[in-house]
């Protein structure tokens, strides 16, 4: 049973882990020397280092887990399908999709999840808590992953490069997603129709059209959405928060896409071109929007009437007519 009070999780889910990790062989001396005693994390000592990328950690187990990024090893196996994962927590999340069990509930908006950590992260959308701080500027965020992305802007390090077009990124996962623009791969399949997507988030948006489920609600104005990230974006219209800062001028934005667009103005680079009319743009998604002027495609559908639009902004504007 879950008590919906103050968003505090009370239920403790059963151990969902059916995967058994196998041994991970690491090349670095620090990672394979069993005589090194476990350091105290409070001292800041990080004796274990990855020979591939220089990542350092205080714990041998963390290095073993990290090495799977390079080796591609996924020792945690689902016993109900062919899913496998590099980390046990990811397998636990996956197993919840089989059972449908979501014992943790937010008392503010009714959001439910299979993981206690996800509820804690969700609660920050209500509290505005941003515990992850940048030590080089005043940026702070509610998610550790977002801080890692931000820190890469300070270092400028982008070690992962696409061999097709020269695109570079800080993250291996981003490169994997990018490569699908060249291969056309769409591994995320809808089980209710023939829709498929190259990104998991895109499939999530699509599935919401089947279910009509919009669990995320704004406490200020009643706006509801199927996507947690959309609610976080929306809340900035009330708070005025603009966390995305330009490192070349004093511009800041509420949305990352707006900052990317702004940065392209500094660079003057417009690598994306329309083969139909020669239109050029700095942003890939702008080219995708532009192409709809040629194809007539209108992928954004209103769930309250038969209106459809070529641009998401047009659909958002249309929605306000229903609300008002």
Phi, psi and omega in degrees: 000144181243126178269119183272074180230118177058019178070017183271124180287132179243332181283142175248113183291156176294159177294111184270353189285113175256357184272146178242118184289142173262171181292146178245122180269122180246145187279330187293144179302319183296328184281341186247359182271105185287344184283347179287122180286154181295118182288158175281120183299336183290340181280344182084002180289134180227080186282344184266122184233142175276127180287343183281316188227358178087001177304136180236150180207159179276347187238135178297321180296325178293323178294318178302317179295317180298320184300337179293339175298321182276321184277338183078006181293137178227083188283346183267113188252139173279134181270007180244346177205189184268015178293141173219157185218155178279337183233143181299323181299324178291323176295319178301316178298317181297316182300330178295335178290334176283316184277334183075007184283124178224078187284344184263123184233141176276128179286347181278315189227359178086002177302136180238149180208160179276346187238134178299321181296326178292322177295317178301317179293319179298320184301335179293339176292335178269319185276338184076011181293130178232080188284345183267112188252140173278133181272006180245345177206189185268014179292139173216157185210164181274349184232137181299321181299320180294324177295319178300317178299317181296316182299329179296334178291327178289318183278332182072009184282124177224080188284343184263123185234141176278127180286346181277315189230358179086001177303134180238150181209160179282337191243134177297321180297323177295321179295319178301317178293317180300319183300335179293339176292335178270320184276338183078008181294135178226082188284347183265112188252140174278133181271006180244347176206189184267015178292142172218158185217156178274344181237142178297323181296325179293321177295320178301317177298317181296315181300327179297334177291328177287314186275333185073008184285127177226079188285344185263121184234140176277126179287346181278315189229359178085002177303135179237149180209159178277346187243129178300320181296326178295322178294318178300317177298315182298320183301335179291340176291335178269319185276338184076007181296136177227081188283347184266111187254139173278133180271007180244346177205188185268015179292141173219158186218156177279338184236142179298322180299325178292321177294317178302318179298317180296316181299327179295332178291325176293316184285329183071010184274132178227077187281345185263123184233141176278127180285347181277316189228359178085002177304135179237150180208159179277344187243132180298319182291334175293323177294319178300318177296316181300319183300334179292340175291336177270320185273337183079007181294138177227082188281346183266112187252139174278133181270006180245347175206188185267016179291142173219157185218156177277337182237142179297323180298325178292321178294318178300318178296320178296319181303324183298333178293323177292318182293319183278000000 
